[in-house]
Amino acid sequence: METVLRLLPLNHEDQGTQRCRLGPKAMSDLGVKVGFPLLISLPSGSCLCTAWPRRDLSDGFLQADLMCATSPKPVIDYKNSVSLNRLKRLNSVKLKKVNVKIVLKNVEEKIKVSGTVLLEVVRDLLRNVYVMPKYVITLPEDSPVVNVEILDIDPVSEGAGLVTAKTSVHIKETTTLEWYQKTADNTSQFQVAGMDEACTALKEILSLPFVYPQTISKLGLACPKGLLLVGPPGVGKTLLVKAVARQVGAYLISLNGPVIHGSRPGEAEENLRTIFDNARNVSRCGPCILFIDEVDSLCPKRGHSNNAPENRIVAQLLTLMDGIHSDNKMVIVAATNQPDVIDPALRRPGRFDREIIIGTPTKSQRKAILEVLTSNIPIHSDVDIDALADMTVGYVGADLTALCRDSAMQVVLQAQQDCQVNPIRREHFYEAFKKIRPTSARSAVGQVEFKPVYWEQIGGLEDIKLVLKQSIEWPMKYPDAFMRMGLTLPKGVLLYGPPGCAKTTLVKAVATSCHCSFFSISGADLFSPYVGDSEKTLAQLFRQARASTPAIVFLDEIDAIVGCRSESRTSSGVQERILSVLLNELDGVGLKVTERRGRQLLMEGDHEHCPNDEEFKEVLNKSVMVVAATNRPDVLDDALLRPGRLDKLLYIPPPDEKARLSILKICTRSMPLATDVSLESLAASTHLYSGADLQNLCKEAALVALHASGLQATCLNKEHFQQALSSHAPSLNARELLAFQKLRGHTGILYK
């Protein structure tokens, strides 16, 4: 039967002696004598003690001194018991050398105690103490030394090492209790996924002054003082700083605007100086990172008379950053999602020396993030992480976290009803996907939702469907094939034709097939009474689309948005200015630096150097696909229709008889038809009917059937369709079609 020892508090006279009190039977079972080292494994950690008998010689109890234990220090719950199997006898060896890390109470103690005196104090405190690597020794409160961390011992042994009078003690590092507690707490680990490049770059910059100070000093180099992280909201900038600070072992001090600002003049600058003084004091004990989150709200551009307090804060921050010495172990890291509004004086070398861009995650990065998020939750085998990463275009880390959380909440709600907790299935993620939208899309101009449209739902137009797949879907899904053949990716497609011929529906089908972001904008979204606001809105639309690539920007009724420039007009209207912005976006003047995604911008021919095809495809699709639709192509500007802008011009004709039959079959798929209804004859008798006309014809026939039978109809017969035909004429006429035929010949558009 397993022996169980009840935990009791240690007597006062045994505290700080590294003793553990046992009964004689327990000592006999363990095979230990008085003073033998014992390793006690507790639920919250381990401690190294020496075996001593209880004064009353009673068995079944254990009293342990936690003088030498793991970090963080174990917590003993005296209501519980511990098995005898958790006590292990260790072999002992006399140490020749031990390297330690000293933790003092505060900075004043560190300054007051000299190196020689401190070494003598540590030698006396460690004499006749058993130690193990990575264990921390807690010393009495009256001692200037709070903790001694054992870094390594010589000789290396699997047992316990005894520090004797002949043991050589070397102090490798000295720090303060505040700094040590901040950096030694490993209870909360930060998992960063999908930001390997940014994490590596940040770690390299921060490690220079912390890890190689002597080398940098010999080379006469100045360490970087500041670092600016730029990225959209929710991408993980704050999490990245916390994770890297933990990895490099740096003390992290966070600074934000509400803490700085005060009610009286000059209080903000005083608070800022106090925080910098605290960071300097901490850096004297070890590496320190001062993190300024949302630095754009704290330090906006100067020059406006209405933000005098912010101007003083900017001036104070510049002075404090200039006062940081390169030999100090202190680095300032700031984060923002609006780098353009920061005062330019902060972004020069010597202050924020480097800027790291964290873009919207690519597919491979989203997959890595989802794998981390789902590692600690039970998911069913039918959940495909690759499919989820493909669906979540434009999602940042915060969005993916919300997606997993909402999926788990659905399981929780079902568990309350079924009284059983099941793993998260695929349908839970799909249901959450309908609710959780990308952060960038919540305030995006033109971001729309639509019911998925599939190619099978569009009757006829088989040649047009093939051309659209080649023009839009192929460049998005297979950009490597285009690069291999020396083809440049097309910029845009113009669909023109009579009204009601499924131009908009075709675009929705392409967006559904490509699994891409879909932006649709109209004149009502663009036009504004303020000068320059319309052009700014259009540029913002393309910027948000590039952040969510692959993406389609759909300009419906483009003739009403941009119009045509006329030589006879002397004044420039808003349509001409919008046209100018659209031409610049189509020409691909270049991505803004803050829009970089994934790896460094890939140039043509770099596919061989990119190991991940999915990442190559997504990063290469940095320019969006523009799809425009109009039934007035004659009023569009010639500069818009040239190759290199709207590369492909597609005429969407009215459906012929075969296409009309296909449309009628799709429209009547859910309608009960009588045996006398011949869709073939109906398709033959609907010349000049567009697809919208045919859909409306079927709806009208159903209404006629309901009206004739007093809402008791069960099917549609031939007579109902005849009545609907007699009351609804086609919306197209021969004159309009002739005009489109002439335009096709003028533009050289070929259509089989």
Secondary structure, DSSP 4 states (H G I P E B T S, - for coil): ---EEEE-PPPGGGTTTTEEEE-HHHHHHHT--TT-EEEEEETTEEEEEEEEE-TT--SSEEEE--SEE-SSPP---TTSEEEGGGEEE--EEE-SEEEEEEEESSHHHHHHS-HHHHHHHHHHHHTT-EE-TT-EEE--TTSSEEEEEEEEEES--SSEEEP-TT-EEEEEEEEEHHHHHHHH--SS-----S-HHHHHHHHHHHHHHHH-HHHHHHHTPPPP-EEEEE--TTSSHHHHHHHHHHHHT-EEEEE-HHHH--SSTTHHHHHHHHHHHHHHHHHTTS-EEEEESSHHHHSB-S--GGGHHHHHHHHHHHHHHHT--TTSSEEEEEEES-GGGB-GGGGSTTTS-EEEE-----HHHHHHHHHHHTTTS-B-TT--HHHHHHH-TT--HHHHHHHHHHHHHHHHHHHHHHS----B-HHHHHHHHHH---HHHHS-TTB-------GGGS-S-HHHHHHHIIIIIHHHH-HHHHHHTTPPPP-EEEEE-STTSSHHHHHHHHHHHHT-EEEEE-HHHH--SSTTHHHHHHHHHHHHHHHT-SEEEEEETHHHHT----TT--S--HHHHHHHHHHHHHHT----GGG--SSSPPPTTGGGG-S-HHHHHHHHTTSPEEEEEES-GGGS-HHHHSTTTS-EEEE-PPP-HHHHHHHHHHHTTTS-B-TT--HHHHHHT-TT--HHHHHHHHHHHHHHHHHHTTS----B-HHHHHHHHHH---S--HHHHHHHHHHHHHHT----
